[in-house]
């Protein structure tokens, strides 16, 4: 069954958990789609795990469009959500709508995601009014890493917790169909989930959310630069890849690859006629 913003809301209403993973290319997206995961997020995390940046701030609209379009070609049933990169929506409501439209038209996204609470509600409303579904993002919003002073858990104190709850209600009112909660204490994330009608998707926010999202390189132990506390490694794919690369290098060096079964044959009498 095709996953849509409507089926997301139906899942919340029925108490069914939603699954989401990042993807940035056709082949990975195809595998995730075949596994039946509900949604793919083409996250601006590609800046760190694909492009090698220190953070997400350098990611451009062209980057997001390029990777989103590749993912779109690999999926059938999975809902495709694409991040709006830094400064593609903060500058004005007009810019936000234009850039969200580009992600839909050129990147073939089925929804867009942007970071922030009350301060971006005018953008959320305008994008939704343009018939583009919006997923909000609260808590640790990586595009604001410099303002936060690093990657830190958000909402621990009373004022900060109240602000997150107020922001969640505000983005729902503005028309968001879902909200990602990142690095939020579990009790607060559960409170927010129970207080709003749209689905919450947690990353480092506990099991009380309506769904979960992880960066696929993290959950496959492919990205070794850091391992956040909230990540469970479901397979050691990174080590398997390294071992395969080492074995390939050794067999090429030893001359054992390619073997006879990897080669093509011909009538070798033809060689006698060559000059």
C-alpha positions as MATLAB code, in Angstrom:
seq = 'XXXXXXXXXXXXXXXXXXXXXXXXXXXXXXXXXXXXXXXXXXXXXXXXXXXXXXXXXXXXXXXXXXXXXXXXXXXXXXXXXXXXXXXXXXXXXXXXXXXXXXXXXXXXXXXXXXXXXXXXXXXXXXXXXXXXXXXXXXXXXXXXXXXXXXXXXXXXXXXXXXXXXXXXXXXXXXXXXXXXXXXXXXXXXXXXXXXXXXXXXXXXXXXXXXXXXXXXXXXXXXXXXXXXXXXXXXXXXXXXXXXXXXXXXXXXXXXXXXXXXXXXXXXXXXXXXXX';
ca = [
       0.000    0.000    0.000;
       1.270    3.461   -0.888;
       2.257    5.521    2.145;
       0.893    9.072    2.107;
       0.272   11.891    4.539;
      -3.237   10.437    4.909;
      -1.975    6.970    5.862;
       0.422    8.625    8.335;
      -2.515   10.239   10.115;
      -4.477    6.990    9.993;
      -1.550    5.197   11.650;
      -1.537    7.734   14.492;
      -5.300    7.372   14.932;
      -4.977    3.560   15.117;
      -1.923    3.582   17.380;
       0.281    1.972   14.701;
       3.972    2.848   14.791;
       5.589    4.496   11.771;
       9.090    3.733   10.471;
      11.350    6.172    8.625;
      14.947    5.995    7.404;
      17.167    8.382    5.511;
      18.336    7.632    1.987;
      20.278    9.648   -0.548;
      20.537    7.424   -3.654;
      18.509    5.158   -5.949;
      19.863    1.756   -4.884;
      19.482    2.356   -1.140;
      16.016    3.813   -1.611;
      14.969    0.741   -3.592;
      16.086   -1.577   -0.777;
      14.296    0.483    1.878;
      11.120    0.563   -0.217;
      11.245   -3.205   -0.706;
      11.626   -3.656    3.066;
       8.303   -1.893    3.595;
       9.574    1.090    5.584;
       6.851    3.755    5.723;
       8.899    6.816    4.776;
      12.272    7.889    3.447;
      13.770   11.179    4.530;
      16.247   12.688    2.113;
      17.877   14.515    4.983;
      20.333   17.377    4.809;
      22.377   14.950    6.921;
      23.728   14.024    3.480;
      26.106   16.929    4.031;
      27.841   14.964    6.777;
      27.426   11.301    5.773;
      27.653   11.654    1.981;
      29.483   14.899    1.216;
      31.853   14.928    4.189;
      30.960   18.317    5.696;
      31.278   18.955    9.446;
      27.607   19.931    9.678;
      24.512   20.399    7.518;
      24.885   24.133    6.921;
      26.747   23.918    3.603;
      24.110   21.787    1.875;
      22.472   23.563   -1.072;
      19.120   23.348   -2.820;
      20.905   21.773   -5.781;
      22.318   19.057   -3.492;
      18.874   18.277   -2.094;
      17.173   18.259   -5.508;
      19.840   15.977   -6.995;
      19.628   13.377   -4.219;
      15.857   13.596   -3.806;
      15.297   12.889   -7.499;
      17.601    9.863   -7.316;
      15.684    8.475   -4.326;
      12.336    9.122   -6.021;
      13.345    6.883   -8.916;
      13.914    3.986   -6.516;
      10.622    3.908   -4.591;
       7.046    2.768   -5.166;
       5.222    2.642   -1.837;
       7.416    4.639    0.544;
       6.521    8.260    1.323;
       9.337   10.573    0.200;
      10.077   13.554    2.458;
      12.904   15.924    1.536;
      14.657   18.409    3.803;
      14.668   22.084    2.996;
      18.329   23.100    3.449;
      19.688   25.945    5.557;
      18.575   29.401    4.350;
      16.148   28.012    1.764;
      13.138   29.024    3.900;
      14.358   31.261    6.723;
      14.771   34.339    4.527;
      11.109   34.856    3.614;
       7.764   33.168    3.154;
       8.117   33.690   -0.602;
      11.498   31.937   -0.709;
      10.107   29.094    1.360;
       7.237   28.422   -1.049;
       9.439   28.719   -4.144;
      12.085   26.361   -2.774;
       9.518   23.851   -1.480;
       8.029   23.895   -4.960;
      11.428   23.158   -6.506;
      11.875   20.149   -4.235;
       8.499   18.837   -5.389;
       8.897   19.598   -9.110;
      12.600   18.910   -9.627;
      13.351   16.626   -6.683;
      10.076   14.659   -6.978;
       9.519   14.924   -3.209;
       6.071   14.106   -1.856;
       6.524   16.323    1.214;
       9.137   18.695    2.593;
      10.625   19.060    6.074;
      11.826   22.246    7.721;
      13.222   23.056   11.145;
      11.738   25.392   13.731;
       8.615   26.183   15.710;
       6.493   29.309   15.945;
       9.057   31.373   14.037;
       8.533   29.325   10.854;
       4.763   28.842   11.135;
       4.100   31.508    8.462;
       6.313   29.504    6.096;
       4.600   26.225    7.014;
       1.150   27.698    6.427;
       2.121   29.218    3.083;
       3.735   26.008    1.843;
       0.715   23.947    2.915;
      -1.579   26.506    1.241;
       0.406   25.799   -1.947;
      -0.696   22.124   -1.624;
       2.731   20.932   -0.460;
       2.704   18.712    2.667;
       5.072   19.843    5.430;
       6.773   17.841    8.171;
       8.030   20.049   11.011;
      11.193   19.429   13.066;
      11.653   20.422   16.729;
      14.158   19.823   19.493;
      17.752   19.566   18.359;
      17.493   21.210   14.958;
      20.929   20.726   13.334;
      20.684   23.883   11.216;
      20.681   25.816   14.505;
      23.720   24.006   15.927;
      25.687   27.249   16.302;
      22.868   28.923   18.215;
      22.571   25.880   20.492;
      26.305   25.784   21.130;
      26.609   22.216   19.845;
      24.583   19.034   19.489;
      22.746   18.998   22.836;
      19.544   17.505   24.233;
      16.741   20.079   24.142;
      13.797   20.730   26.488;
      15.229   19.626   29.835;
      14.193   22.691   31.833;
      10.634   23.901   32.472;
      10.801   26.915   30.146;
      12.477   24.979   27.365;
      10.022   22.089   27.724;
       7.041   24.443   27.602;
       8.454   26.112   24.487;
       8.771   22.747   22.712;
       5.199   21.843   23.624;
       3.955   25.254   22.470;
       5.931   24.949   19.240;
       4.496   21.488   18.551;
       0.971   22.830   18.942;
       1.844   25.802   16.736;
       3.236   23.768   13.821;
       0.193   21.517   13.976;
      -2.061   24.578   13.833;
      -0.029   25.909   10.892;
      -0.814   22.744    8.941;
       2.137   20.380    9.379;
       1.136   16.749    8.845;
       3.852   15.394   11.192;
       6.690   16.602   13.404;
      10.141   15.147   14.010;
      11.319   15.375   17.627;
      15.110   15.144   17.880;
      17.120   14.693   21.101;
      14.205   15.398   23.417;
      13.788   13.690   26.814;
      11.480   10.695   26.485;
       8.925   11.945   28.993;
       8.580   15.279   27.198;
       8.365   13.632   23.763;
       5.593   11.375   25.074;
       3.760   14.406   26.513;
       4.000   16.191   23.150;
       2.815   13.072   21.305;
      -0.229   12.852   23.557;
      -0.933   16.600   23.251;
      -1.127   16.949   19.465;
      -3.158   15.149   16.826;
      -0.474   14.773   14.135;
       2.163   12.000   14.225;
       5.464   12.547   16.029;
       8.583   10.908   14.624;
      11.341   10.503   17.188;
      15.101   10.421   16.846;
      16.641   10.273   20.280;
      13.198   10.977   21.757;
      12.145    7.592   23.115;
       9.513    5.003   22.308;
       6.562    7.214   23.195;
       6.608    8.856   19.767;
       4.311    7.699   16.987;
       7.281    6.638   14.873;
      11.059    6.578   14.614;
      13.686    7.796   12.146;
      17.397    7.003   11.908;
      20.189    7.859    9.503;
      20.692    4.590    7.654;
      24.504    4.789    7.772;
      24.258    5.060   11.570;
      21.978    2.050   12.026;
      24.173   -0.045    9.710;
      27.410    1.043   11.444;
      28.717    2.560    8.217;
      29.437    6.045    9.554;
      32.208    5.807   12.132;
      32.803    9.518   12.837;
      30.431    9.385   15.813;
      27.830    7.104   17.375;
      25.010    9.026   19.071;
      23.524    7.540   22.244;
      20.147    7.056   20.544;
      21.488    4.935   17.668;
      21.088    1.159   17.653;
      23.348   -0.587   15.160;
      21.144   -3.197   13.499;
      24.008   -4.653   11.435;
      27.783   -4.203   11.115;
      27.638   -3.402    7.417;
      30.565   -1.010    7.630;
      32.937   -3.760    8.775;
      31.551   -6.174    6.169;
      32.246   -3.590    3.469;
      35.779   -2.935    4.718;
      36.526   -6.674    4.753;
      35.142   -7.104    1.235;
      37.260   -4.185   -0.012;
      40.368   -5.654    1.653;
      39.735   -9.097    0.158;
      39.192   -7.613   -3.289;
      42.448   -5.664   -3.064;
      44.361   -8.774   -1.945;
      42.927  -11.004   -4.704;
      43.694   -8.439   -7.388;
      47.252   -8.116   -6.051;
      47.660  -11.912   -5.984;
      46.201  -12.359   -9.456;
      43.449  -14.692   -8.214;
      40.703  -12.307   -9.378;
      39.390  -12.439  -12.002;
      39.305  -16.233  -12.253;
      38.222  -18.249  -15.304;
      34.538  -18.092  -14.317;
      34.660  -14.295  -14.470;
      35.958  -14.091  -18.052;
      34.543  -14.420  -21.581;
      35.698  -16.946  -24.191;
      36.265  -16.727  -27.924;
      37.485  -18.873  -30.775;
      41.201  -18.414  -30.221;
      42.022  -19.358  -33.823;
      40.897  -15.820  -34.592;
      44.007  -14.622  -32.809;
      46.208  -16.398  -35.358;
      44.708  -14.216  -38.093;
      45.487  -10.951  -36.359;
      48.472   -8.850  -37.422;
];
